Amino acid sequence: MQRSESDAAAGSIKKSPARRILDIFFSLPANFAAILLCGVMVLLAIGVFARYFARMSLTYVHEITLLSAVWVAFLGAAEGIRNHYHVRIDVLTSKLPKLGQIIVEIVVTTVLTVAVGALTYMGYRVLIESSSILEGLNISRKPLIAAMPVGFTFMTYFMVKNVYELVKGLRAHSYDLPIYEPEVVEGDEDEEEAFARLYVDPDNADPEKKEMES
């Protein structure tokens, strides 16, 4: 991911112990989701081997896989919001000036924050009121349902943080949107050429080509 000068300057500033603890805490969704995803792959392999080779039916494998997959989905969604990995459609907003794009981003993110905050509240209510069980494991379904409010809690925090950073940048007259940009591998001329063909600045286009097209 390409880092701007402001990001590099921010990274060079020594963080306080409290900030480091917060950074570690809010990196938990990605780390925990990665561990669970590895566990899902192992469990699926065990389930396939048991079913087709050992002729055994491990009912708990399905339940644990379902439980892990749900947690991976919600925690992964939160990590996507944190690092701006989610796909966005900017057909209309890209035609606006930089200031207009920032304002639209703030409004949209604020609306989504309120919606996700409401879902967080509803998720905790469902978690508290739940009394069903996972039949395969014979345990409460609350560990499964807890993925929803916990994931939404992280999402809400990251959205609030994004709005704060956008407003802070707006006040500092910095109109760069925090969009994830994949790192281009050096020496990969094919991808760079393809990117250049798709995104050619009309003002910097080849004059001879302009004359031919006209």
C-alpha positions in Angstrom: 0.0 0.0 0.0 1.4 3.4 -1.0 1.8 5.8 1.9 1.4 9.5 1.6 3.9 12.0 3.2 1.5 12.7 6.0 1.2 9.0 6.8 4.9 8.7 6.8 5.3 11.7 9.1 2.6 10.3 11.5 4.4 7.0 11.6 7.6 8.6 12.6 6.1 10.2 15.7 6.7 8.2 18.8 3.4 6.8 20.2 2.5 6.9 23.8 2.0 3.6 25.8 -1.7 4.2 25.9 -1.8 4.6 22.1 0.2 1.5 21.6 -2.2 -0.5 23.8 -5.1 0.8 21.7 -3.4 0.0 18.5 -2.8 -3.6 19.7 -6.4 -3.9 20.9 -7.9 -2.7 17.7 -5.6 -4.9 15.6 -7.3 -7.9 17.3 -10.1 -8.3 14.8 -7.6 -8.9 11.9 -5.4 -11.2 13.9 -8.3 -13.2 15.5 -10.0 -13.5 12.1 -6.8 -14.8 10.5 -6.4 -17.5 13.2 -10.1 -18.5 12.9 -9.7 -18.7 9.1 -6.8 -21.1 9.5 -8.8 -23.1 11.9 -11.7 -23.3 9.4 -9.4 -24.7 6.8 -8.0 -27.3 9.2 -11.5 -28.3 10.3 -12.8 -28.6 6.8 -9.9 -30.9 5.9 -10.6 -33.0 8.9 -14.3 -33.2 8.1 -13.6 -34.3 4.5 -11.1 -36.9 5.6 -13.4 -38.3 8.2 -16.4 -38.4 5.9 -14.8 -39.9 2.8 -11.9 -41.9 4.1 -12.6 -42.9 7.7 -16.4 -43.2 7.0 -17.1 -41.1 10.2 -19.6 -38.3 10.6 -18.2 -35.6 12.9 -21.2 -33.4 13.6 -19.3 -31.0 15.8 -17.0 -30.1 12.9 -19.9 -28.4 11.0 -20.9 -26.4 14.1 -17.4 -25.2 14.9 -16.8 -24.3 11.2 -20.1 -22.3 11.1 -19.2 -20.6 14.4 -15.7 -19.7 13.1 -16.9 -18.5 9.7 -19.4 -16.1 11.2 -16.8 -14.6 13.4 -14.4 -14.3 10.4 -17.1 -12.5 8.4 -17.9 -9.9 11.0 -14.3 -9.3 12.1 -13.1 -9.2 8.5 -15.8 -6.6 7.7 -14.5 -4.5 10.7 -10.9 -4.7 9.5 -12.1 -3.7 6.0 -13.6 -0.5 7.4 -10.4 0.1 9.4 -8.1 -0.1 6.4 -10.6 1.1 3.7 -10.6 -2.3 1.9 -14.3 -2.3 1.0 -15.3 -1.7 -2.6 -16.8 1.7 -3.3 -18.7 3.1 -6.3 -17.4 6.5 -7.2 -18.9 7.0 -10.6 -20.7 10.2 -9.5 -18.5 11.4 -6.6 -15.4 11.2 -8.8 -16.8 14.0 -10.9 -17.0 16.3 -7.9 -14.2 18.6 -6.8 -12.0 17.3 -4.0 -13.9 19.3 -1.4 -17.2 17.9 -2.6 -15.8 14.4 -2.4 -14.7 14.8 1.2 -18.1 16.3 2.2 -20.0 13.4 0.5 -17.7 10.9 2.2 -18.3 12.5 5.6 -22.1 12.5 5.2 -22.2 8.9 3.9 -19.9 7.6 6.6 -21.9 9.4 9.3 -25.1 7.8 8.1 -23.5 4.4 8.0 -22.1 4.9 11.5 -25.6 5.6 12.9 -27.0 2.6 11.1 -24.2 0.3 12.3 -24.5 1.7 15.8 -28.2 0.8 15.8 -27.4 -2.7 14.6 -24.8 -3.0 17.4 -27.5 -2.2 20.0 -29.9 -4.6 18.4 -27.2 -7.3 18.3 -26.6 -7.0 22.1 -30.3 -7.3 22.8 -30.5 -10.4 20.7 -27.5 -11.8 22.5 -28.9 -11.2 25.9 -32.3 -12.6 25.0 -31.1 -15.7 23.2 -31.8 -19.0 24.8 -31.3 -21.5 21.9 -28.4 -24.0 21.7 -26.1 -25.4 19.0 -27.3 -29.0 18.8 -24.0 -30.4 17.4 -22.0 -29.0 20.4 -24.9 -28.9 22.9 -23.9 -25.4 24.0 -25.6 -22.1 24.0 -25.9 -20.3 20.7 -24.6 -17.1 22.3 -21.0 -17.5 21.1 -22.3 -17.6 17.6 -24.6 -14.6 18.0 -21.9 -12.6 19.9 -20.1 -12.2 16.6 -22.7 -9.8 15.4 -22.6 -7.2 18.2 -18.8 -7.5 18.7 -18.1 -7.1 15.0 -20.6 -4.1 14.8 -18.9 -2.5 17.8 -15.5 -2.5 16.1 -17.2 -1.3 12.8 -18.8 1.6 14.7 -15.5 2.6 16.3 -13.6 2.5 13.0 -16.3 4.5 11.2 -16.3 7.2 14.0 -12.5 7.3 13.6 -12.8 7.7 9.9 -15.2 10.6 10.2 -12.9 12.2 12.7 -10.0 11.9 10.4 -12.0 13.2 7.4 -13.1 16.3 9.4 -9.6 16.8 10.8 -8.2 16.7 7.2 -11.0 19.1 6.0 -10.1 21.6 8.7 -6.4 21.3 7.7 -7.4 21.8 4.0 -6.2 18.3 3.1 -8.7 16.8 0.6 -7.2 13.3 0.1 -9.6 10.5 0.6 -8.3 7.6 2.7 -8.6 5.0 -0.1 -6.7 1.7 -0.1 -4.2 1.6 -3.0 -2.6 -1.8 -3.8 1.1 -1.7 -4.1 2.5 -2.0 -7.6 5.3 -4.5 -7.9 8.4 -3.0 -9.4 9.4 -4.4 -12.7 5.9 -5.6 -13.5 5.6 -3.7 -16.8 2.5 -5.5 -18.0 0.4 -4.3 -15.1 1.8 -0.8 -15.2 1.2 -0.5 -19.0 -2.4 -1.8 -18.6 -3.0 0.6 -15.8 -1.7 3.5 -18.0 -3.9 2.5 -20.9 -7.0 2.5 -18.7 -6.3 5.7 -16.9 -4.8 8.2 -19.3 -4.9 11.9 -18.4 -6.4 13.6 -21.5 -4.3 16.7 -20.7 -1.1 14.7 -20.9 -2.0 12.5 -23.8 0.2 12.1 -26.9 -0.4 15.2 -29.2 0.1 13.0 -32.4 -2.6 10.6 -31.1 -4.9 13.6 -30.4 -4.5 14.8 -34.0 -5.2 11.3 -35.4 -8.4 11.0 -33.3 -9.6 14.5 -34.3 
